[in-house]
C-alpha cells in the first residue's frame, strides 16, 4: 500500500486524538508542573508525583485524563515536527 494512501486513512483518527487532547484538564498549578514533566520526560514521572496530585485533591481519573491528553498532544507535536522536516 503506498504511503500517501495510508496517510489519508490515518488523518481522521489523528484529528480525533488532537480534539480529545485539547479537552484534557490542566487547571491547577500543581497539575501544570506535573504535565510539564510529562511533556519533557514522561520517563521521569514517579509514584510520588502522582501522590502529590492526589494530595492536592485530584482523582485518579483526572490525573489519567490529564496525563494521556498531554502525552497525546506532545506526540502529535513531535509528529508534526517530523513531517515538516521530512517534507
N, C-alpha and C positions, 0 to 999 in steps of 0.2 A: 504494500500500500504506500503510495507516495506521501512524503512528509506533509505537503500542503493539504492534502485531503484529510490526513489525521488531525492536523491542527484545527481545521474547521469543525470537526466533530467535538473537540475539547473546548471550544470557545464558550459555549453556553454554561457548562459546569464551572468554568473559571469565573465567569461573570457572577454566577450564583454564589460562589465562595467569597468573592470580593464584597458582594452585598451583605452577606452574613457577617463577615469580618468587621464591617463598618458599624454593626449594631452591638458589638461587644462592649461591656461596661468598662469604663476607665476613669471613674469619677473621683475616687478618694486619693489623696497624696500618697498614702502607703501603697495603694494599688498601682499608682503610676510608677513608683520606684520599682516595684516588683516587675511590672510589664517592661520597663526599660531593660531590666536584667534579662528577661525572656528574649527581647529583641536582639540584644547584643551578644548573648551567650547562654542559651537555654540550658546547656550542659552544666552550668554553674548553679542552677536553682537547686536549693536543698529543702529538706523537710522543715527546717527552721524558718525558711522564707514563707512557706505555706502556713505554718503555725502562727506566724506573726500576722498574717492576713485574717486567720480565724479569730485571733485575739482582738483584732480591730473590728470584728463583727461581721465579716463576710462569711457566707456559707460556702460549702464545698462546690455547690453548683455554680455560684457566682465566680469563684476562683477558676473553675474549669472553663466556663464560658469566656472569661476574660483571657485566659491563657491560650486557648485554642484560637480565639479571634485574632489576637495579636500575632500568634505564630503563623497563622494563615496569611495575614496581611504582610508580614515580613517575608514569607516565602514568595508571595506574589510580587513584592517589590524587587526581590532578587531575580525572579524570573524575568521581569520587565527589563531590568538592567542587563541581563544576559542577552535578551532579544535585541536590545539596542546595539550591543557590541557585535553580535553575530550578523545583524542586519536583516 
